[in-house]
Amino acid sequence: MRIPVGRPERRTGPGQSATPERRTAWARRWADRSRELLTSPRRRGVAAVAAGALPALAFPEPSLWWFAYVALVPWMLLVRSAPTGRRAAVEGWLGGIGFVLAVHHWLVPSLHVFIVVLAALLGLMWAPWGWLVRRLLGGVPSPGRSAAAIAVVPSAWLMIELTRSWEALGGPWGLLGASQWEVSPALRLASVGGVWLVSLLVLAVNTAVTVLAAVPRSRTPAVGGILVCALTTSAAWLWAPQPRAAGGTTIAVVQPGVVGGADSVDRRFDVSEQLTRELAGQDLDLVVWGESSVGADLRERPDLAARLAVLSRQVGAELLVNVDARRVDPDGQAGIYKSSVLVGPQGPTGDRYDKMRLVPFGEYIPARSLLGWATSVGKAAGEDRLRGAGPVVMTLPGEGRGGLRVGPLVCFESAFPDMSRRLVRDGAQLLIAQSATSSFQGSWAPEQHASLAALRAAESGRPMAHATLTGVSAVYGPGGERIGAPLSTDTVGAAVYDVPLAEGSTLYVRFGDWPVYGALAVLAALCAAGGLRLLRPPAAPEPGAPPARTARESAARPVR
């Protein structure tokens, strides 16, 4: 009797490739799991929050700047697959919540659960964006619609950035273009159209990559969009006018570090005084202290003013300090101001800048009658600080290299492109931001805040110093390049920087926020095209076409 012998079954072991049947089974299981994710509203919601949080990795401290160009792709792929426009809007909102929480996570110790409420409110701005992504990229869009998406989707995102840049909504923190603060070609783009132009191009690349991944028939416009972004960046790098070198100046930044306790204000002054005294003989033009470095009005405390004047004589340079104190104005208005005050060998020179844009909840509470309860769940401001009347450009009165014009900003004012642009148009040669991030030590906030100075320098074509109490303190040249070594959050000391100066104007200083107006024009064109489609009469039936008949009607027995 013959026993048939078959080929033994092959099993996949370590180092062996799977059989085609097994690979097919894996593919089916993966497809089933993906389908389950895409059909479960709860899982889609969780995925939307997670996808919205991904762009935070492009900002300091991770600083994965390259990730910014694909960070939105998972979110956009999810939203385009939403079953309805309403669901796409919901997933846009949920992704916006994830974005706000991730980019502002360092506010949790101050705002506690209130940060969730803020994220839910701010996240609503992404709901129309989600609807628009699905409208343009959902299903199988034509090449023309895909090309339109590469222009429209970034423009809609830019409107979100513009809206949340309003001071009461938190200011322009976490603009996607700001993630490119250490990329030289992106900084050159910023000199042309500010951080807004950088954001537009980053979003355009994300949209094009989404099209490449999801719409194979539209690869041509997607590749074309990426090439346009590359050519725009190259053109800016080669031909954008740059300010000309105009000598230099030498400044020092004093960083006293974290000083706690009931008498922290006085002890911080003492530490700063000692660090400044050690700068004698360095041939300085200016010494900069951080935000809230002086805790009393110098008119009310002549002893502090005298000590600062002595320091100015010892180091041979003016001191720019920051006073965080209550004062009474000549018009009788009393309140707490944060003020940049210039002090010379004879005491305060009379130059003073009062902070204009205040940190919501940190320095005042918007609509306090409605949101005042935030003080009971976090470290919100118990009293609203007062605002300054306008920007100030200070002129150093020293000899030799004196006459340097300085434009001060305080704290998160360095996040606003229009403020540094205004100072440069008013004649500032050196921009200075005085800050204090001691409440956020150990988080990403100090690095993120310092990086903003690189963008402001590149936009304006003027060097910028970011001086803090506790780090990160840093100085950037007229092109946004870093000057010298920064002072980290674990450093107590003073550093001297030789800062190159520049003259001339960048295109951004001349023409301002023109990319914003371009984005508005794109969205207006989209709305106009949609309106024309609604007004267009329905197409007439083709001539000679037989009339439609009902199920019971025939040529022999027409329905009457």
Secondary structure, DSSP 8 states (H G I E B T S, - for coil): -------------TT----HHHHHHHHHHHHHHHHHHHH-HHHHHHHHHHHHHGGGGGSTTT--GGGGGTTTHHHHHHHHT-SSHHHHHHHHHHHHHHHHHHHTGGGHHHHTTHHHHHHHHHHGGGHHHHHHHHHHHSSS--HHHHHHHHHHHHHHHHHHHHHHTSGGGT-STT-GGGGGTT-HHHHHHHHHHHHHHHHHHHHHHHHHHHHHHH-GGGHHHHHHHHHHHHHHHHHHHHHS---EEEEEEEEEEEE-----STTHHHHHHHHHHHHHHTTTTS--SEEE--TT-B-S-TTT-HHHHHHHHHHHHHHTSEEEEEEEEEEE-TTS-EEEEEEEEEEETTEEEEEEEE--S--BTTTB-TTHHHHGGGGGTS---SS-----SS---EE---SSS---EEEEEEGGGGG-HHHHHHHHHTT-SEEEEEE--GGGTTSSHHHHHHHHHHHHHHHHTS-EEEEESSS-EEEE-TTS-EEEEEE-TT--EEEEEEEEEEES--HHHHH-SHHHHHHHHHHHHHHHHHHHHHHS------TT------TT--SSS---
